[in-house]
Amino acid sequence: MWELVILKALMAMVNNRSPLDLCDSESIAKIREHQGLEDFLKLCFSREKSDRPTAATLLSNSIFEKI
């Protein structure tokens, strides 16, 4: 099951789309309940390497402060 989801996400990225575009409205609403999560995911899904932060930078994101 998860393999299909991963493949769909990868295909979206290959076609210059964000995997978030594949989410239904309920899933997007749940993502938006968590402050900063949508922006964090958009950073992770940046197609251009120069636009995508390093793993170390991502791990210092504020969404991880409460973990």
Contacts in CASP RR format, 6 or more apart in sequence:
PFRMAT RR
TARGET T0000
AUTHOR 0000-0000-0000
METHOD contacts of the structure
MODEL  1
MWELVILKALMAMVNNRSPLDLCDSESIAKIREHQGLEDFLKLCFSREKS
DRPTAATLLSNSIFEKI
8 19 0 8 1.000
8 22 0 8 1.000
9 19 0 8 1.000
9 22 0 8 1.000
12 18 0 8 1.000
12 19 0 8 1.000
12 21 0 8 1.000
12 22 0 8 1.000
13 19 0 8 1.000
13 45 0 8 1.000
13 47 0 8 1.000
16 47 0 8 1.000
18 42 0 8 1.000
18 45 0 8 1.000
19 41 0 8 1.000
19 45 0 8 1.000
20 28 0 8 1.000
20 31 0 8 1.000
20 38 0 8 1.000
20 41 0 8 1.000
20 42 0 8 1.000
20 45 0 8 1.000
23 31 0 8 1.000
28 38 0 8 1.000
31 37 0 8 1.000
31 38 0 8 1.000
31 41 0 8 1.000
32 38 0 8 1.000
34 63 0 8 1.000
35 63 0 8 1.000
36 62 0 8 1.000
36 63 0 8 1.000
37 63 0 8 1.000
40 58 0 8 1.000
40 61 0 8 1.000
40 63 0 8 1.000
43 52 0 8 1.000
43 53 0 8 1.000
43 58 0 8 1.000
43 61 0 8 1.000
44 52 0 8 1.000
44 58 0 8 1.000
46 52 0 8 1.000
END
